[in-house]
Amino acid sequence: MIDSDDTQPPAPRRNRVLDALKRAERKMFTRPAPKSAKAQVEFLYTRAKKSTKALAEQLGVSPRTVQRYRAGQQTKPQKKLRAALVEETESQWQPQVRAQAREHEATTSGMQVEVYAYFGSSSFRRPVRRRKTCIRSSRRPLPSRISTAR
């Protein structure tokens, strides 16, 4: 999904970095996020201020579908709804713990980013000489202005 501010979707490598940061944040959680569809819907329902209509718009389904999951009439969501439930639940799960972890990492040693780069290649048409491709890794601290800007 493209935001109104962005003209193009983020690069695949940027997504990998953001996914790694999300995984690191998840390790800081004190309780596991809800796993079942009913528990996820109940959690999101309370976060949406007990509004079935607001939750349905957030998930991209009808209000009646939300009511069915809350009542336990449906238990196995389709792939699209399952992905939306997982994404929304994880993005809203324990926001204070997430904020404390970001603040702690930004004020202390900071977050570390490790990057692997591939150097060297051979010509596709006619190799003049063979170069050996080598892999270099670099670990750098992430500036605090980036780690707190979410």
Salt bridges, closest charged atoms under 4 A:
GLU25 OE1 - ARG98 NE 3.22
GLU25 OE2 - ARG102 NE 2.75
GLU25 OE2 - ARG150 NH1 3.33
GLU42 OE2 - ARG70 NE 3.03
GLU90 OE1 - ARG26 NE 3.16
GLU114 OE1 - ARG139 NH2 2.74
